[in-house]
Amino acid sequence: RCRLADGEVYRLASVVLEAGLAKLFFATAAAVRRAGFTVDVGRYDLFHGHVFERREGQGVGILFHAAEFPAVCSDFPHNLGFCQMGSSLAYSDWRMRHRNLLLLFSDDLPVRAFVLDAKSKPVSELIPSYAKAPLYTIYEDSLGEALADVFFLPETGAALG
């Protein structure tokens, strides 16, 4: 059985906050596409992010992971478990290299957003050896103190936890 989240999962107490979270996911995906990258909100691609406190009191950030469950193929022969089953998300090294999406929030600056290239030296140095190619996964604790995970799965029957 697929479990997309470990531990207990809670809905936000406010429909306004839930709507804001939905808007954040869709706006992030739209901005990434406008920048020339491929991402869609959905259970195989972009459905979660990791909220963290930035170092030295610089605000908070959200590290989104897109391309979470690419389909198994000759270029990606990795079994990621039950949640990968049924994925039609085509594996692409280029897409996976750019799967880490970073939003930075602070009190005195506008929101800044970045599509990180996992093969660039400063980003690659943040990735533990076991999470490098073909997964290219940055963990939020390399950017600051982990605070919470956020999930958004519109109109799906997928179990979070």
Disulfide bonds with the S-S distance in Angstrom:
Cys2-Cys83 1.90
